[in-house]
Amino acid sequence: MATLISTQCTPSYTTSSPIFRFDHNPLVTDELISKLVDSLPKLEKLSIAFSGNDSSLTETSLSQISKLTNLKELDLSGIAAINNKLFKTIISGCSNLTDIILRNCIYLGDSGIEELKNLQCLRHVDLSSCILVTANPIQILVKHFKPQKDVIENITIVVGGTVCEPSQVRLRDTRIILDFNDYSATSLAVFRQIIGTKEASTERDSESQSDDEDDGFQILDAHRSFIVDALNAEDDFPLDQDEAIREWAEKEAKELGLTTASSTSST
């Protein structure tokens, strides 16, 4: 599987190959992104995964990423502002993108993912835990990217943690390869490594089991929260995705013990 760019808490930029890495950093703001776009118009690789927060990093600046027409690799994992409208804007300007990481972009849905068909250089897309993505746009991409005589490279799409199931996609006469693994949990592991303390290794070993349990609880808690919202919401989802999302939420809720068979059947 293709690897995009390494994550780190301090920014990195090289003039020989324009790359900007600023992952897991709460100091990333609209102002920083705007200045970045203006100062580095030939940027080729940008990674701001899990940076900023809901109020400091918004569509106002993120939409300007579309001005980076030389951009080839992009990681927007965990950015809450990424939705269908914003993603379409970014894709419309960044036509040279080859690798896109979108782990845990929970507000990104089908219509946004369908826009990937406009990227002729596409090689790798990671949609791990993009929980609004169904099989519909994936099948569209499968049909769009057909084998070509002058193009031998396949396109890997990671769909683990989405609503897309293996039985729902027909892979035939296509360059698309689907990966049903969910790599979203590795982001938390990297974050822990970045902010890890300088305690003695014996102390870290004794606490590692407890730390892993804390990570698991955080993921489960967020998962539960979204499922409950999906079951209770009336107008939060687009109409063309509503039924599929609710079916998925009911299934997940049963497995987590949030509802009983009788209660979900009556909704």
C-alpha positions as CSV (number, residue, x, y, z in Angstrom):
1,M,0.0,0.0,0.0
2,A,1.3,3.4,-0.8
3,T,2.5,5.6,2.0
4,L,1.7,9.3,1.8
5,I,3.9,11.3,4.1
6,S,5.2,10.8,7.6
7,T,3.4,12.5,10.5
8,Q,5.1,14.9,12.8
9,C,4.2,17.7,15.2
10,T,6.7,20.2,13.9
11,P,6.5,21.6,10.4
12,S,8.9,20.4,7.7
13,Y,9.6,22.1,4.4
14,T,12.3,21.4,1.8
15,T,13.1,23.6,-1.2
16,S,14.3,20.8,-3.4
17,S,10.9,19.0,-3.2
18,P,8.2,21.3,-1.9
19,I,6.7,19.4,1.1
20,F,4.9,20.8,4.1
21,R,4.1,18.5,7.0
22,F,2.2,19.8,10.1
23,D,0.2,16.9,11.5
24,H,-1.4,16.6,14.9
25,N,-0.7,20.3,15.7
26,P,-3.3,22.5,17.4
27,L,-1.6,25.6,16.2
28,V,-2.7,25.2,12.6
29,T,-5.2,27.9,11.8
30,D,-7.0,29.6,8.9
31,E,-4.3,32.3,9.0
32,L,-1.5,29.8,8.7
33,I,-3.1,27.9,5.8
34,S,-3.8,31.1,3.9
35,K,-0.2,32.3,4.3
36,L,1.0,28.9,3.3
37,V,-0.9,28.9,0.1
38,D,0.2,32.4,-0.8
39,S,3.9,31.7,0.1
40,L,4.3,28.2,-1.5
41,P,2.2,28.2,-4.7
42,K,4.3,25.3,-6.1
43,L,3.8,23.0,-3.0
44,E,3.6,19.4,-4.0
45,K,3.0,17.6,-0.7
46,L,0.8,18.8,2.1
47,S,-0.2,17.0,5.3
48,I,-2.2,18.7,8.1
49,A,-3.8,15.5,9.5
50,F,-5.6,16.0,12.8
51,S,-4.4,19.6,13.1
52,G,-6.2,22.7,14.4
53,N,-9.7,22.4,15.7
54,D,-13.3,23.0,14.6
55,S,-13.1,26.7,15.1
56,S,-9.6,27.5,14.1
57,L,-9.5,25.5,10.8
58,T,-12.5,26.2,8.6
59,E,-13.6,26.1,5.0
60,T,-12.5,29.7,4.6
61,S,-8.8,28.7,4.4
62,L,-9.1,25.1,3.4
63,S,-10.9,26.0,0.2
64,Q,-7.7,27.9,-0.8
65,I,-5.9,24.6,-1.1
66,S,-7.4,24.4,-4.5
67,K,-5.0,27.1,-5.6
68,L,-2.1,24.6,-5.1
69,T,-2.2,23.3,-8.7
70,N,1.1,21.4,-8.4
71,L,-0.1,19.4,-5.3
72,K,0.4,15.7,-5.7
73,E,0.0,14.3,-2.2
74,L,-2.6,15.5,0.4
75,D,-3.5,14.4,3.9
76,L,-6.6,15.9,5.4
77,S,-7.4,13.2,7.9
78,G,-9.5,14.1,10.9
79,I,-10.3,17.6,9.7
80,A,-13.9,18.3,10.7
81,A,-14.4,21.0,8.1
82,I,-14.0,18.5,5.2
83,N,-17.4,17.9,3.7
84,N,-18.7,17.3,0.2
85,K,-18.8,20.9,-1.0
86,L,-15.3,21.7,0.3
87,F,-13.7,18.5,-1.0
88,K,-15.2,19.2,-4.5
89,T,-13.6,22.7,-4.4
90,I,-10.2,21.3,-3.5
91,I,-10.4,18.6,-6.2
92,S,-11.4,21.1,-8.9
93,G,-8.1,23.0,-8.5
94,C,-5.7,20.2,-7.5
95,S,-6.0,18.1,-10.7
96,N,-2.5,16.6,-10.3
97,L,-3.3,14.8,-7.0
98,T,-2.0,11.2,-6.9
99,D,-2.3,10.3,-3.2
100,I,-5.1,11.4,-0.9
101,I,-5.5,10.5,2.8
102,L,-8.9,11.2,4.3
103,R,-9.0,9.1,7.4
104,N,-11.8,9.9,9.9
105,C,-13.3,12.7,7.7
106,I,-16.7,11.8,9.1
107,Y,-18.6,14.6,7.2
108,L,-17.4,13.6,3.8
109,G,-19.9,11.6,1.8
110,D,-20.7,10.0,-1.5
111,S,-21.0,13.1,-3.8
112,G,-17.6,14.3,-2.6
113,I,-15.9,11.0,-3.2
114,E,-17.4,10.7,-6.7
115,E,-15.3,13.7,-7.7
116,L,-12.2,11.6,-7.5
117,K,-13.0,10.4,-11.1
118,N,-11.7,13.7,-12.3
119,L,-8.2,12.9,-11.1
120,Q,-6.4,11.3,-14.0
121,C,-3.2,10.7,-12.0
122,L,-4.8,9.1,-9.0
123,R,-2.9,6.2,-7.4
124,H,-4.0,5.9,-3.8
125,V,-7.0,7.0,-1.6
126,D,-7.5,6.2,2.1
127,L,-11.1,6.6,3.3
128,S,-10.6,4.7,6.5
129,S,-13.5,5.4,8.9
130,C,-15.2,7.9,6.5
131,I,-18.5,6.6,7.9
132,L,-20.8,8.4,5.4
133,V,-19.2,6.8,2.3
134,T,-21.3,4.0,0.8
135,A,-20.6,1.6,-2.1
136,N,-22.3,3.9,-4.6
137,P,-19.3,6.3,-5.4
138,I,-16.9,3.4,-5.2
139,Q,-18.7,1.5,-7.9
140,I,-18.7,4.7,-10.0
141,L,-15.0,4.9,-9.7
142,V,-14.6,1.3,-10.5
143,K,-16.5,1.8,-13.8
144,H,-14.7,5.0,-14.6
145,F,-11.0,3.9,-14.2
146,K,-10.8,1.2,-16.8
147,P,-7.6,-0.4,-17.9
148,Q,-5.7,1.6,-20.5
149,K,-2.8,0.5,-22.8
150,D,-0.6,3.4,-21.8
151,V,-1.5,3.2,-18.1
152,I,-0.3,0.2,-16.1
153,E,-0.6,1.5,-12.5
154,N,-3.5,0.4,-10.4
155,I,-5.4,2.7,-8.0
156,T,-5.8,1.5,-4.4
157,I,-8.9,2.7,-2.5
158,V,-9.0,2.0,1.3
159,V,-12.7,1.6,2.4
160,G,-12.3,0.0,5.8
161,G,-14.6,1.6,8.3
162,T,-17.0,3.0,5.7
163,V,-20.5,1.8,4.8
164,C,-19.1,0.0,1.7
165,E,-19.2,-3.8,2.0
166,P,-17.3,-6.2,-0.3
167,S,-20.5,-7.8,-1.6
168,Q,-21.8,-4.4,-2.8
169,V,-19.0,-3.6,-5.2
170,R,-18.4,-5.5,-8.5
171,L,-14.8,-5.4,-9.5
172,R,-14.5,-6.1,-13.2
173,D,-12.5,-4.5,-16.0
174,T,-11.0,-1.9,-13.7
175,R,-7.8,-0.5,-12.4
176,I,-9.3,-0.1,-9.0
177,I,-8.1,-2.3,-6.1
178,L,-10.1,-2.1,-2.9
179,D,-8.5,-2.5,0.5
180,F,-11.1,-3.2,3.2
181,N,-8.8,-2.7,6.1
182,D,-9.3,0.3,8.5
183,Y,-6.1,2.2,9.1
184,S,-7.7,5.0,11.1
185,A,-6.5,3.6,14.5
186,T,-2.8,4.0,13.4
187,S,-3.3,7.8,13.6
188,L,-3.8,7.6,17.3
189,A,-0.8,5.4,17.7
190,V,1.4,7.9,15.8
191,F,0.0,10.7,18.0
192,R,0.9,8.8,21.1
193,Q,4.4,8.3,19.8
194,I,4.8,12.0,19.0
195,I,3.7,13.3,22.4
196,G,5.2,10.4,24.4
197,T,7.0,11.3,27.6
198,K,10.6,10.6,28.5
199,E,9.8,8.2,31.2
200,A,11.9,5.0,31.7
201,S,11.1,2.2,29.4
202,T,10.0,0.0,32.3
203,E,7.3,2.5,33.3
204,R,6.1,2.8,29.7
205,D,5.9,-1.0,29.5
206,S,3.8,-1.2,32.7
207,E,1.4,1.5,31.4
208,S,1.2,0.4,27.8
209,Q,-1.7,-2.0,28.4
210,S,-3.7,0.8,30.1
211,D,-2.9,3.3,27.4
212,D,-4.1,0.9,24.7
213,E,-7.3,0.5,26.6
214,D,-7.7,4.3,26.8
215,D,-7.3,4.6,23.0
216,G,-9.8,1.9,22.4
217,F,-12.3,3.6,24.7
218,Q,-11.9,6.9,22.9
219,I,-12.5,5.3,19.5
220,L,-15.5,3.3,20.9
221,D,-16.9,6.4,22.6
222,A,-16.8,8.4,19.4
223,H,-18.2,5.5,17.5
224,R,-21.1,5.2,19.9
225,S,-21.8,8.9,19.8
226,F,-22.1,9.0,16.0
227,I,-24.3,5.9,15.9
228,V,-26.7,7.4,18.5
229,D,-26.8,10.7,16.5
230,A,-27.5,8.7,13.3
231,L,-30.4,6.8,14.9
232,N,-31.9,10.0,16.4
233,A,-31.3,12.5,13.6
234,E,-34.1,13.5,11.3
235,D,-32.5,15.8,8.8
236,D,-28.8,15.5,9.4
237,F,-28.1,13.2,6.4
238,P,-28.6,13.8,2.7
239,L,-31.7,12.1,1.4
240,D,-29.8,9.9,-1.0
241,Q,-27.7,8.4,1.8
242,D,-30.3,8.4,4.6
243,E,-31.5,4.8,4.3
244,A,-28.1,3.3,4.0
245,I,-26.7,5.3,6.9
246,R,-29.6,4.4,9.2
247,E,-29.3,0.7,8.4
248,W,-25.6,0.8,9.1
249,A,-26.2,2.7,12.4
250,E,-28.8,0.2,13.5
251,K,-26.5,-2.7,12.8
252,E,-23.6,-1.1,14.7
253,A,-25.9,-0.1,17.6
254,K,-27.0,-3.7,18.1
255,E,-23.4,-4.9,18.1
256,L,-22.5,-2.3,20.7
257,G,-25.5,-3.0,22.8
258,L,-27.0,0.4,22.4
259,T,-30.3,-0.9,21.3
260,T,-32.3,-4.1,21.2
261,A,-33.7,-5.9,18.2
262,S,-37.2,-5.0,19.1
263,S,-36.4,-1.3,19.6
264,T,-34.7,-0.9,16.2
265,S,-37.3,-2.8,14.3
266,S,-40.0,-0.4,15.6
267,T,-38.1,2.8,14.3
